[in-house]
Amino acid sequence: MHIAALGPDEACERLGSSRDGLPEAEAARRLREFGPNRVEALPGVPLWRRFAAQFVHFFALILWFAAGLAWFAERAQPGQGMAEMGFAILAVILVNGLFSFWQEYRAEAAVEALRALLPQQATVARGGATRLIDASIIVPGDVVLIEEGDRVPAYCRLIEALGLRVDLSTLTGESLPKARDAQPCGEMAPLRARDLVLAGTTVISGRGRALVHATGRHTEFGRISELTQATGERISPLQREVARLSGFIAALATGLGVAFFLIGQAIGLPFWESLMFAVGIIVANVPEGLLPTVTLALAMATQRMARRNALVRHLPAVEALGCTSVIISDKTGTLTCNRMSVRRLWLPEGATDAHALRVMAGCHTLRRASREGASRCFAALMIALEEARKWFARRTPPG
């Protein structure tokens, strides 16, 4: 039977615990068995390979070839300025590679951002005593105490609850807090079960005692973290287009070089002079500025999205998002700022802004209601009225 369908005492019995929590010795044994309660980083591509990849993609190889040709031409006929051209191309490769690597390295903070959503410490009951411990050493069977403002440290089954409401927006995007209690529930889905509280969510009001059922990667939050890290890399439309353009440019430049070499030989020019002219044609037709231009444009878009708290792990994903024609989403809250704002206000005849402000200032202290429907209504009302209060505060002169 699912943990949500069990009563509080039955749940404790299944997990070999009690309302007073686990003994210290048993908690230490379970920590060795289940591991720490934290978001673990999956093994990925080594840092040195990600760094090297910035210098060996197709267009970078074309630039390397062009730089090599320039140095070859300078060695054959010094003083023609080809060495400077080769070093300029090399600088483009290095600067672009370092910049691209730095952008991706910073974007790898996705896992760190998820870790920040889990609390660093939690209040637990162990052996009948209540104390504050590091959240990473919480184990299944622990009893945690949660109250208003706390982040839930693990996947828990409530055994006591008083006026408890939880913000699930980190997992669902849902803007309204949900009421939770300790009564057994027939709903098996963790996000909908009324007697379950999940890691990474926030207690909006009330307090409770919860029995830890799962920790670390076995929680809903841990699964989201694994999905974030396990997302495979696909070639974006921009990468395909750049690869196609790179191949076309390489073929065109080589073809022009060969053609002019043959023309030079046909009109009687010396072999080395014809060859150096052909090399110059090939190098001149390689667009050295294309690579840093594309990278800079994508980096600027990435920074703009980062200022809106949208983390882009790979630069080409920015352009891929721009090519998206259909986005399927479960609710509007997933795509919006999860916040309601007052845009227009209608007042009764004779009412003033100051009067409306006093009413709103008194309304935003509402906490709970007897029915869940009313609680939802009041929660939405609090958000809207608080936004209105701030708006009026900006409009109302001091004094």
Solvent accessible surface area in square Angstrom, and as a share of the most:
residue,aa,sasa,rsa
1,M,156,0.70
2,H,59,0.26
3,I,3,0.01
4,A,0,0.00
5,A,29,0.22
6,L,17,0.08
7,G,12,0.11
8,P,26,0.17
9,D,91,0.47
10,E,97,0.43
11,A,0,0.00
12,C,6,0.04
13,E,138,0.62
14,R,120,0.44
15,L,29,0.15
16,G,50,0.48
17,S,21,0.13
18,S,50,0.32
19,R,84,0.31
20,D,83,0.43
21,G,7,0.07
22,L,1,0.00
23,P,79,0.50
24,E,83,0.37
25,A,82,0.64
26,E,44,0.20
27,A,3,0.02
28,A,47,0.36
29,R,107,0.39
30,R,25,0.09
31,L,53,0.26
32,R,184,0.67
33,E,103,0.46
34,F,92,0.38
35,G,19,0.18
36,P,48,0.30
37,N,10,0.05
38,R,118,0.43
39,V,4,0.03
40,E,75,0.34
41,A,64,0.49
42,L,73,0.36
43,P,134,0.85
44,G,66,0.63
45,V,76,0.44
46,P,57,0.36
47,L,88,0.44
48,W,176,0.62
49,R,129,0.47
50,R,52,0.19
51,F,76,0.32
52,A,42,0.32
53,A,50,0.39
54,Q,25,0.11
55,F,23,0.09
56,V,87,0.50
57,H,67,0.30
58,F,100,0.42
59,F,4,0.02
60,A,0,0.00
61,L,89,0.44
62,I,16,0.08
63,L,0,0.00
64,W,91,0.32
65,F,120,0.50
66,A,1,0.00
67,A,1,0.00
68,G,34,0.32
69,L,29,0.14
70,A,0,0.00
71,W,83,0.29
72,F,89,0.37
73,A,3,0.03
74,E,36,0.16
75,R,208,0.76
76,A,40,0.31
77,Q,59,0.26
78,P,98,0.62
79,G,70,0.68
80,Q,120,0.53
81,G,35,0.34
82,M,32,0.14
83,A,22,0.17
84,E,118,0.53
85,M,73,0.33
86,G,0,0.00
87,F,126,0.52
88,A,54,0.42
89,I,1,0.00
90,L,38,0.19
91,A,49,0.38
92,V,35,0.20
93,I,2,0.01
94,L,76,0.38
95,V,97,0.56
96,N,7,0.04
97,G,0,0.00
98,L,94,0.47
99,F,72,0.30
100,S,10,0.07
101,F,33,0.14
102,W,127,0.45
103,Q,13,0.06
104,E,29,0.13
105,Y,101,0.39
106,R,112,0.41
107,A,6,0.05
108,E,51,0.23
109,A,46,0.36
110,A,9,0.07
111,V,15,0.09
112,E,96,0.43
113,A,57,0.44
114,L,27,0.14
115,R,73,0.27
116,A,73,0.56
117,L,50,0.25
118,L,22,0.11
119,P,25,0.16
120,Q,134,0.59
121,Q,104,0.46
122,A,11,0.08
123,T,43,0.25
124,V,0,0.00
125,A,2,0.02
126,R,17,0.06
127,G,60,0.58
128,G,55,0.53
129,A,56,0.43
130,T,77,0.45
131,R,102,0.37
132,L,107,0.53
133,I,7,0.03
134,D,73,0.38
135,A,5,0.04
136,S,24,0.15
137,I,61,0.31
138,I,0,0.00
139,V,0,0.00
140,P,11,0.07
141,G,0,0.00
142,D,0,0.00
143,V,0,0.00
144,V,1,0.00
145,L,51,0.25
146,I,7,0.03
147,E,99,0.44
148,E,88,0.40
149,G,56,0.54
150,D,51,0.26
151,R,86,0.31
152,V,0,0.00
153,P,3,0.02
154,A,0,0.00
155,Y,13,0.05
156,C,0,0.00
157,R,0,0.00
158,L,0,0.00
159,I,5,0.02
160,E,73,0.33
161,A,36,0.28
162,L,95,0.47
163,G,31,0.30
164,L,4,0.02
165,R,11,0.04
166,V,1,0.00
167,D,35,0.18
168,L,6,0.03
169,S,25,0.16
170,T,57,0.33
171,L,28,0.14
172,T,30,0.17
173,G,14,0.13
174,E,42,0.19
175,S,44,0.29
176,L,39,0.19
177,P,16,0.10
178,K,41,0.17
179,A,21,0.16
180,R,16,0.06
181,D,40,0.21
182,A,14,0.11
183,Q,124,0.55
184,P,69,0.44
185,C,22,0.13
186,G,68,0.65
187,E,60,0.27
188,M,82,0.37
189,A,26,0.20
190,P,31,0.20
191,L,62,0.31
192,R,160,0.58
193,A,0,0.00
194,R,90,0.33
195,D,0,0.00
196,L,1,0.01
197,V,1,0.01
198,L,2,0.01
199,A,3,0.02
200,G,0,0.00
201,T,1,0.00
202,T,32,0.19
203,V,1,0.01
204,I,57,0.29
205,S,7,0.05
206,G,25,0.24
207,R,139,0.51
208,G,9,0.08
209,R,52,0.19
210,A,0,0.00
211,L,0,0.00
212,V,0,0.00
213,H,57,0.25
214,A,13,0.10
215,T,6,0.03
216,G,9,0.09
217,R,138,0.50
218,H,88,0.39
219,T,2,0.01
220,E,39,0.18
221,F,4,0.02
222,G,3,0.02
223,R,106,0.39
224,I,58,0.30
225,S,1,0.01
226,E,50,0.22
227,L,126,0.63
228,T,38,0.22
229,Q,31,0.14
230,A,68,0.53
231,T,93,0.54
232,G,57,0.55
233,E,132,0.59
234,R,222,0.81
235,I,115,0.58
236,S,9,0.06
237,P,45,0.28
238,L,38,0.19
239,Q,74,0.33
240,R,136,0.49
241,E,83,0.37
242,V,30,0.17
243,A,50,0.39
244,R,146,0.53
245,L,58,0.29
246,S,0,0.00
247,G,28,0.27
248,F,118,0.49
249,I,20,0.10
250,A,30,0.23
251,A,69,0.54
252,L,83,0.41
253,A,2,0.01
254,T,64,0.37
255,G,40,0.38
256,L,60,0.30
257,G,1,0.01
258,V,78,0.45
259,A,43,0.33
260,F,74,0.31
261,F,42,0.17
262,L,105,0.52
263,I,92,0.47
264,G,4,0.03
265,Q,71,0.31
266,A,87,0.68
267,I,123,0.62
268,G,63,0.60
269,L,68,0.34
270,P,81,0.51
271,F,110,0.46
272,W,129,0.45
273,E,81,0.36
274,S,2,0.01
275,L,45,0.22
276,M,18,0.08
277,F,109,0.46
278,A,4,0.03
279,V,6,0.03
280,G,22,0.21
281,I,36,0.18
282,I,23,0.12
283,V,2,0.01
284,A,76,0.59
285,N,56,0.29
286,V,5,0.03
287,P,44,0.28
288,E,38,0.17
289,G,43,0.41
290,L,45,0.22
291,L,17,0.08
292,P,43,0.27
293,T,85,0.50
294,V,34,0.19
295,T,11,0.06
296,L,100,0.50
297,A,60,0.46
298,L,18,0.09
299,A,2,0.02
300,M,118,0.53
301,A,30,0.23
302,T,12,0.07
303,Q,54,0.24
304,R,139,0.51
305,M,47,0.21
306,A,45,0.35
307,R,172,0.63
308,R,168,0.61
309,N,146,0.75
310,A,38,0.29
311,L,91,0.45
312,V,16,0.09
313,R,51,0.19
314,H,44,0.19
315,L,12,0.06
316,P,25,0.16
317,A,48,0.37
318,V,21,0.12
319,E,46,0.21
320,A,33,0.25
321,L,92,0.46
322,G,67,0.65
323,C,73,0.44
324,T,61,0.36
325,S,111,0.71
326,V,111,0.64
327,I,109,0.55
328,I,163,0.83
329,S,44,0.28
330,D,111,0.58
331,K,64,0.27
332,T,108,0.63
333,G,18,0.17
334,T,74,0.43
335,L,113,0.56
336,T,86,0.50
337,C,102,0.61
338,N,54,0.28
339,R,146,0.53
340,M,88,0.39
341,S,42,0.27
342,V,34,0.19
343,R,206,0.75
344,R,174,0.64
345,L,55,0.27
346,W,189,0.66
347,L,64,0.32
348,P,101,0.63
349,E,181,0.81
350,G,75,0.72
351,A,29,0.22
352,T,78,0.46
353,D,48,0.25
354,A,45,0.35
355,H,87,0.39
356,A,8,0.06
357,L,36,0.18
358,R,158,0.58
359,V,77,0.44
360,M,18,0.08
361,A,40,0.31
362,G,50,0.48
363,C,37,0.22
364,H,66,0.29
365,T,88,0.51
366,L,68,0.34
367,R,135,0.49
368,R,156,0.57
369,A,35,0.27
370,S,110,0.71
371,R,168,0.61
372,E,61,0.27
373,G,48,0.46
374,A,23,0.18
375,S,9,0.06
376,R,97,0.35
377,C,81,0.49
378,F,65,0.27
379,A,3,0.02
380,A,23,0.18
381,L,65,0.32
382,M,33,0.15
383,I,56,0.28
384,A,27,0.21
385,L,25,0.13
386,E,41,0.18
387,E,42,0.19
388,A,0,0.00
389,R,71,0.26
390,K,93,0.39
391,W,71,0.25
392,F,0,0.00
393,A,57,0.44
394,R,177,0.64
395,R,134,0.49
396,T,53,0.31
397,P,102,0.64
398,P,139,0.87
399,G,130,1.25
